[in-house]
């Protein structure tokens, strides 16, 4: 399997000690490309006691070099359903509109009994947002929600990862990627199990990364998989975390029927190798969350160890051709 190529200038964004709200960690960025400018919404942490996350904004002209636009977060907890954090924003271009899906925490992050929900917001400039509320089932414990950029068979479609939907009733024993449909982006139904963990490197759980990208051969989905450490030659800092490694994979879905998988990566296309991907707040993590295509270049943005924002690239045509064979 071909691999993503890391940007030599990684990390592209680090914690900023000058601003308390983003002084500890900045990671898991959602990315949008509009009017020849790249917008990066990143998750930020300023303290570890309550671990309340906020969202900042950085922009770039080339996709490699980013500049923060404000010393203040551009999105932070306001509504009751998100009062303990707004996490992992995904930028979804749906038709001519821009929607942000993000994990909204109604309970403290450190509460072991908490459940995750996905909320939706709308924007035109990545600075002002219209909150539209929670869009996932309340007790499904859902993260990693993204929306397809166009309607499929007359309906909107989204992917999500409901961690509570496991067992015989749901036909999966591991947290998996599901697909759902809607007529208005707010009320979602017809939830279907799409893809379960299969390979050893993703044998604990999987979840969608950036929103699906339309290509000539199908919908390209970059996703994350969690599995055991399979490369003992890499440097590890704690024996306990050797059994849990976050990696990136890819799959190709049929354009007219995204429940049909055309191809998937049997091996990861990116895994922790560099020091900034191995050592951090959560060791051994590459977590893809944003992406866009310029010419034939696919830009994939990811969080590294829940601490930094990073970038890797690949030829779009080479990737989809390999997935389609």
RANORVEN-V389554 format. One record per residue. N is the residue number from 1. RES is the residue in three letters. PSI is psi as a letter, one per 30 degrees, with the letter a starting at -180 (NA if undefined). NEAR is the number of other C-alpha atoms within 10 Angstrom. Layout:
n=N res=RES psi=PSI near=NEAR
n=N res=RES psi=PSI near=NEAR
//
This chain:
n=1 res=UNK psi=k near=12
n=2 res=UNK psi=l near=14
n=3 res=UNK psi=l near=16
n=4 res=UNK psi=k near=21
n=5 res=UNK psi=j near=15
n=6 res=UNK psi=k near=17
n=7 res=UNK psi=k near=14
n=8 res=UNK psi=f near=11
n=9 res=UNK psi=g near=11
n=10 res=UNK psi=k near=18
n=11 res=UNK psi=k near=19
n=12 res=UNK psi=f near=17
n=13 res=UNK psi=k near=23
n=14 res=UNK psi=l near=18
n=15 res=UNK psi=k near=20
n=16 res=UNK psi=j near=16
n=17 res=UNK psi=f near=12
n=18 res=UNK psi=f near=9
n=19 res=UNK psi=j near=14
n=20 res=UNK psi=e near=15
n=21 res=UNK psi=f near=23
n=22 res=UNK psi=g near=26
n=23 res=UNK psi=f near=16
n=24 res=UNK psi=e near=21
n=25 res=UNK psi=k near=26
n=26 res=UNK psi=k near=28
n=27 res=UNK psi=l near=30
n=28 res=UNK psi=i near=30
n=29 res=UNK psi=k near=34
n=30 res=UNK psi=k near=30
n=31 res=UNK psi=k near=29
n=32 res=UNK psi=k near=22
n=33 res=UNK psi=j near=19
n=34 res=UNK psi=k near=11
n=35 res=UNK psi=h near=6
n=36 res=UNK psi=g near=11
n=37 res=UNK psi=k near=13
n=38 res=UNK psi=k near=20
n=39 res=UNK psi=k near=23
n=40 res=UNK psi=j near=30
n=41 res=UNK psi=k near=29
n=42 res=UNK psi=k near=32
n=43 res=UNK psi=k near=31
n=44 res=UNK psi=k near=34
n=45 res=UNK psi=k near=24
n=46 res=UNK psi=f near=21
n=47 res=UNK psi=l near=15
n=48 res=UNK psi=f near=11
n=49 res=UNK psi=e near=8
n=50 res=UNK psi=f near=14
n=51 res=UNK psi=h near=16
n=52 res=UNK psi=k near=23
n=53 res=UNK psi=k near=31
n=54 res=UNK psi=l near=25
n=55 res=UNK psi=k near=27
n=56 res=UNK psi=l near=26
n=57 res=UNK psi=k near=24
n=58 res=UNK psi=l near=19
n=59 res=UNK psi=l near=20
n=60 res=UNK psi=k near=16
n=61 res=UNK psi=f near=14
n=62 res=UNK psi=f near=11
n=63 res=UNK psi=f near=20
n=64 res=UNK psi=e near=17
n=65 res=UNK psi=j near=14
n=66 res=UNK psi=k near=17
n=67 res=UNK psi=k near=14
n=68 res=UNK psi=k near=14
n=69 res=UNK psi=f near=13
n=70 res=UNK psi=l near=12
n=71 res=UNK psi=g near=14
n=72 res=UNK psi=l near=16
n=73 res=UNK psi=k near=20
n=74 res=UNK psi=f near=17
n=75 res=UNK psi=k near=20
n=76 res=UNK psi=l near=20
n=77 res=UNK psi=k near=19
n=78 res=UNK psi=e near=12
n=79 res=UNK psi=l near=12
n=80 res=UNK psi=e near=11
n=81 res=UNK psi=f near=20
n=82 res=UNK psi=g near=26
n=83 res=UNK psi=f near=17
n=84 res=UNK psi=g near=23
n=85 res=UNK psi=k near=27
n=86 res=UNK psi=j near=26
n=87 res=UNK psi=l near=27
n=88 res=UNK psi=i near=29
n=89 res=UNK psi=k near=34
n=90 res=UNK psi=k near=30
n=91 res=UNK psi=j near=30
n=92 res=UNK psi=j near=23
n=93 res=UNK psi=j near=18
n=94 res=UNK psi=j near=15
n=95 res=UNK psi=b near=10
n=96 res=UNK psi=g near=9
n=97 res=UNK psi=l near=11
n=98 res=UNK psi=k near=17
n=99 res=UNK psi=k near=26
n=100 res=UNK psi=k near=26
n=101 res=UNK psi=k near=26
n=102 res=UNK psi=l near=27
n=103 res=UNK psi=k near=24
n=104 res=UNK psi=k near=29
n=105 res=UNK psi=j near=24
n=106 res=UNK psi=f near=19
n=107 res=UNK psi=l near=18
n=108 res=UNK psi=k near=17
n=109 res=UNK psi=e near=18
n=110 res=UNK psi=g near=13
n=111 res=UNK psi=j near=9
n=112 res=UNK psi=f near=8
n=113 res=UNK psi=g near=8
n=114 res=UNK psi=l near=14
n=115 res=UNK psi=k near=21
n=116 res=UNK psi=k near=24
n=117 res=UNK psi=l near=25
n=118 res=UNK psi=k near=29
n=119 res=UNK psi=l near=24
n=120 res=UNK psi=k near=23
n=121 res=UNK psi=l near=18
n=122 res=UNK psi=k near=18
n=123 res=UNK psi=l near=15
n=124 res=UNK psi=f near=12
n=125 res=UNK psi=g near=10
n=126 res=UNK psi=g near=20
n=127 res=UNK psi=e near=14
n=128 res=UNK psi=k near=12
n=129 res=UNK psi=k near=16
n=130 res=UNK psi=j near=12
n=131 res=UNK psi=k near=15
n=132 res=UNK psi=f near=14
n=133 res=UNK psi=a near=15
n=134 res=UNK psi=k near=20
n=135 res=UNK psi=f near=17
n=136 res=UNK psi=l near=23
n=137 res=UNK psi=k near=15
n=138 res=UNK psi=e near=12
n=139 res=UNK psi=g near=14
n=140 res=UNK psi=f near=16
n=141 res=UNK psi=i near=18
n=142 res=UNK psi=k near=24
n=143 res=UNK psi=a near=26
n=144 res=UNK psi=h near=26
n=145 res=UNK psi=k near=31
n=146 res=UNK psi=l near=27
n=147 res=UNK psi=k near=26
n=148 res=UNK psi=k near=20
n=149 res=UNK psi=f near=21
n=150 res=UNK psi=l near=15
n=151 res=UNK psi=k near=16
n=152 res=UNK psi=j near=14
n=153 res=UNK psi=h near=9
n=154 res=UNK psi=g near=10
n=155 res=UNK psi=l near=14
n=156 res=UNK psi=l near=19
n=157 res=UNK psi=k near=23
n=158 res=UNK psi=l near=20
n=159 res=UNK psi=k near=25
n=160 res=UNK psi=l near=24
n=161 res=UNK psi=j near=24
n=162 res=UNK psi=j near=26
n=163 res=UNK psi=f near=21
n=164 res=UNK psi=f near=16
n=165 res=UNK psi=i near=21
n=166 res=UNK psi=l near=15
n=167 res=UNK psi=l near=11
n=168 res=UNK psi=e near=8
n=169 res=UNK psi=e near=8
n=170 res=UNK psi=f near=12
n=171 res=UNK psi=g near=11
n=172 res=UNK psi=k near=15
n=173 res=UNK psi=g near=16
n=174 res=UNK psi=k near=19
n=175 res=UNK psi=k near=22
n=176 res=UNK psi=l near=24
n=177 res=UNK psi=k near=24
n=178 res=UNK psi=l near=21
n=179 res=UNK psi=k near=22
n=180 res=UNK psi=l near=20
n=181 res=UNK psi=l near=22
n=182 res=UNK psi=l near=16
n=183 res=UNK psi=f near=13
n=184 res=UNK psi=g near=9
n=185 res=UNK psi=f near=17
n=186 res=UNK psi=e near=14
n=187 res=UNK psi=j near=13
n=188 res=UNK psi=k near=18
n=189 res=UNK psi=a near=13
n=190 res=UNK psi=h near=9
n=191 res=UNK psi=k near=14
n=192 res=UNK psi=k near=14
n=193 res=UNK psi=k near=20
n=194 res=UNK psi=e near=16
n=195 res=UNK psi=k near=19
n=196 res=UNK psi=l near=20
n=197 res=UNK psi=k near=21
n=198 res=UNK psi=e near=13
n=199 res=UNK psi=l near=14
n=200 res=UNK psi=e near=15
n=201 res=UNK psi=f near=25
n=202 res=UNK psi=g near=25
n=203 res=UNK psi=f near=17
n=204 res=UNK psi=e near=22
n=205 res=UNK psi=l near=21
n=206 res=UNK psi=l near=27
n=207 res=UNK psi=l near=29
n=208 res=UNK psi=k near=27
n=209 res=UNK psi=c near=30
n=210 res=UNK psi=l near=30
n=211 res=UNK psi=k near=30
n=212 res=UNK psi=k near=25
n=213 res=UNK psi=k near=18
n=214 res=UNK psi=k near=17
n=215 res=UNK psi=l near=14
n=216 res=UNK psi=f near=10
n=217 res=UNK psi=f near=16
n=218 res=UNK psi=l near=23
n=219 res=UNK psi=k near=23
n=220 res=UNK psi=k near=26
n=221 res=UNK psi=j near=19
n=222 res=UNK psi=k near=25
n=223 res=UNK psi=l near=24
n=224 res=UNK psi=k near=29
n=225 res=UNK psi=k near=28
n=226 res=UNK psi=k near=23
n=227 res=UNK psi=a near=20
n=228 res=UNK psi=l near=16
n=229 res=UNK psi=k near=18
n=230 res=UNK psi=g near=13
n=231 res=UNK psi=i near=10
n=232 res=UNK psi=f near=8
n=233 res=UNK psi=f near=7
n=234 res=UNK psi=l near=13
n=235 res=UNK psi=k near=14
n=236 res=UNK psi=k near=16
n=237 res=UNK psi=f near=13
n=238 res=UNK psi=k near=9
n=239 res=UNK psi=e near=7
n=240 res=UNK psi=f near=8
n=241 res=UNK psi=g near=14
n=242 res=UNK psi=f near=17
n=243 res=UNK psi=g near=13
n=244 res=UNK psi=j near=19
n=245 res=UNK psi=k near=23
n=246 res=UNK psi=k near=29
n=247 res=UNK psi=l near=24
n=248 res=UNK psi=k near=29
n=249 res=UNK psi=a near=26
n=250 res=UNK psi=k near=23
n=251 res=UNK psi=l near=22
n=252 res=UNK psi=k near=28
n=253 res=UNK psi=k near=24
n=254 res=UNK psi=k near=16
n=255 res=UNK psi=e near=18
n=256 res=UNK psi=f near=12
n=257 res=UNK psi=i near=12
n=258 res=UNK psi=f near=17
n=259 res=UNK psi=f near=15
n=260 res=UNK psi=j near=13
n=261 res=UNK psi=j near=18
n=262 res=UNK psi=e near=18
n=263 res=UNK psi=l near=19
n=264 res=UNK psi=l near=20
n=265 res=UNK psi=k near=18
n=266 res=UNK psi=f near=16
n=267 res=UNK psi=l near=18
n=268 res=UNK psi=k near=22
n=269 res=UNK psi=f near=20
n=270 res=UNK psi=k near=21
n=271 res=UNK psi=l near=23
n=272 res=UNK psi=k near=24
n=273 res=UNK psi=e near=15
n=274 res=UNK psi=l near=14
n=275 res=UNK psi=e near=15
n=276 res=UNK psi=f near=20
n=277 res=UNK psi=f near=24
n=278 res=UNK psi=e near=22
n=279 res=UNK psi=k near=20
n=280 res=UNK psi=a near=17
n=281 res=UNK psi=e near=14
n=282 res=UNK psi=j near=15
n=283 res=UNK psi=l near=24
n=284 res=UNK psi=h near=30
n=285 res=UNK psi=k near=28
n=286 res=UNK psi=k near=29
n=287 res=UNK psi=j near=31
n=288 res=UNK psi=k near=30
n=289 res=UNK psi=f near=29
n=290 res=UNK psi=l near=28
n=291 res=UNK psi=l near=28
n=292 res=UNK psi=l near=19
n=293 res=UNK psi=k near=16
n=294 res=UNK psi=k near=13
n=295 res=UNK psi=b near=7
n=296 res=UNK psi=g near=11
n=297 res=UNK psi=k near=14
n=298 res=UNK psi=j near=19
n=299 res=UNK psi=k near=23
n=300 res=UNK psi=j near=24
n=301 res=UNK psi=k near=29
n=302 res=UNK psi=l near=29
n=303 res=UNK psi=k near=27
n=304 res=UNK psi=j near=32
n=305 res=UNK psi=h near=25
n=306 res=UNK psi=h near=25
n=307 res=UNK psi=e near=27
n=308 res=UNK psi=l near=27
n=309 res=UNK psi=k near=29
n=310 res=UNK psi=l near=28
n=311 res=UNK psi=k near=25
n=312 res=UNK psi=l near=20
n=313 res=UNK psi=l near=17
n=314 res=UNK psi=l near=19
n=315 res=UNK psi=k near=16
n=316 res=UNK psi=e near=17
n=317 res=UNK psi=e near=15
n=318 res=UNK psi=e near=12
n=319 res=UNK psi=e near=21
n=320 res=UNK psi=e near=21
n=321 res=UNK psi=e near=13
n=322 res=UNK psi=e near=14
n=323 res=UNK psi=f near=23
n=324 res=UNK psi=f near=15
n=325 res=UNK psi=NA near=8
//
